[in-house]
C-alpha cells in the first residue's frame, strides 16, 4: 500500500513556527508531526511514502531522502484537492492519503488498508471532545460527516453540530477502482469548473477534498468509513500545538 502525504501549503496560522520551515516540521512531544505521520502510516501497513510538497519542499527532500516526491509549484494559488492530483501518476494502485498537519494512529491506517471498500474515510467519532478546548478553530469549521449502515452519507462543514456522526480526519483510502473513479471524476469537474466556483469554493482551484467527496457521493459513489474514537488531533494554530503537547496520547 502506497501513502501520499499532502504537504504543499505554508500553514500561515501556525506562524512563527512556519516562518522558515514546513508546517509538518512543527514538533509535538519532541517529534515532528511528519515523523508521527510516517510512524502511523508504516505501522498501519504502508510501505512506500510519497510527499507532495510546495512551501520549503527542499527541507523535506533533505531530511527525508527515502520519500518519493511530487511538487505543487503553484501551491499559493490552489488547495488540497488540486495538490493531491500532483501525484496522479502514483494512483495506479491502492493508496492512503493523509493531510500533513494531523496526528493519528496506525490503528486507523490499518483499518483503512484492510477495508474492502474502494473508497473509505477515517472518521473521529469522539470529535466533540477534540473541539472542546479549541477556541481558535470552532466546530463549524470541522469537516463533519454523517454515516449510516457502514456508508458515509454526507461530508460537509455545514452539517449541524448535533447531527454529525464524526469528523473526517484527513486520512482516506482509495482502492484501484476507487482511485480510477476519483481521477475520472476530478478531470470531469476540472474541465467544467476550472477558474469558476465549485461547491463552496470560490474557484475549483481552491476546493477541498471534501467538496469532491460529497459531489461523488451525490452522484452515486459509495464511501465506507473506519472509525477512531479520538486518537486524532489537527494542528492548525499555536493553540493546537500547545494542546497537543499534553493531550496527544498515541
C-alpha positions, 0 to 999 in steps of 0.5 A, spaced: 500 500 500 502 506 497 501 513 502 501 520 499 502 525 504 499 532 502 504 537 504 504 543 499 501 549 503 505 554 508 500 553 514 500 561 515 496 560 522 501 556 525 506 562 524 512 563 527 513 556 527 512 556 519 516 562 518 522 558 515 520 551 515 514 546 513 508 546 517 509 538 518 516 540 521 512 543 527 514 538 533 509 535 538 512 531 544 519 532 541 517 529 534 515 532 528 508 531 526 511 528 519 515 523 523 508 521 527 505 521 520 510 516 517 510 512 524 502 511 523 502 510 516 508 504 516 505 501 522 498 501 519 501 497 513 504 502 508 510 501 505 512 506 500 511 514 502 510 519 497 510 527 499 507 532 495 510 538 497 510 546 495 512 551 501 520 549 503 519 542 499 527 542 499 527 541 507 523 535 506 527 532 500 533 533 505 531 530 511 527 525 508 531 522 502 527 515 502 520 519 500 518 519 493 516 526 491 511 530 487 511 538 487 505 543 487 509 549 484 503 553 484 501 551 491 499 559 493 494 559 488 490 552 489 488 547 495 488 540 497 484 537 492 488 540 486 495 538 490 493 531 491 492 530 483 500 532 483 501 525 484 496 522 479 501 518 476 502 514 483 494 512 483 495 506 479 494 502 485 491 502 492 493 508 496 492 512 503 492 519 503 493 523 509 493 531 510 500 533 513 498 537 519 494 531 523 496 526 528 493 519 528 494 512 529 496 506 525 490 503 528 486 507 523 491 506 517 490 499 518 483 499 518 483 503 512 488 498 508 484 492 510 477 495 508 474 492 502 471 498 500 474 502 494 473 508 497 473 509 505 474 515 510 477 515 517 472 518 521 473 521 529 467 519 532 469 522 539 470 529 535 466 533 540 471 532 545 477 534 540 473 541 539 472 542 546 478 546 548 479 549 541 477 556 541 481 558 535 478 553 530 470 552 532 466 546 530 463 549 524 469 549 521 470 541 522 469 537 516 463 533 519 460 527 516 454 523 517 454 515 516 449 510 516 449 502 515 457 502 514 456 508 508 458 515 509 452 519 507 454 526 507 461 530 508 460 537 509 462 543 514 455 545 514 452 539 517 449 541 524 453 540 530 448 535 533 447 531 527 454 529 525 456 522 526 464 524 526 469 528 523 473 526 517 480 526 519 484 527 513 486 520 512 482 516 506 483 510 502 482 509 495 482 502 492 484 501 484 477 502 482 476 507 487 482 511 485 480 510 477 473 513 479 476 519 483 481 521 477 475 520 472 471 524 476 476 530 478 478 531 470 470 531 469 469 537 474 476 540 472 474 541 465 467 544 467 469 548 473 476 550 472 477 558 474 469 558 476 466 556 483 465 549 485 461 547 491 463 552 496 469 554 493 470 560 490 474 557 484 475 549 483 482 551 484 481 552 491 476 546 493 477 541 498 477 534 498 471 534 501 467 538 496 469 532 491 467 527 496 460 529 497 459 531 489 461 523 488 457 521 493 451 525 490 452 522 484 452 515 486 459 513 489 459 509 495 464 511 501 465 506 507 468 509 513 473 506 519 472 509 525 477 512 531 474 514 537 479 520 538 486 518 537 486 524 532 488 531 533 489 537 527 494 542 528 492 548 525 494 554 530 499 555 536 493 553 540 493 546 537 500 545 538 500 547 545 494 542 546 497 537 543 503 537 547 499 534 553 493 531 550 496 527 544 496 520 547 498 515 541 
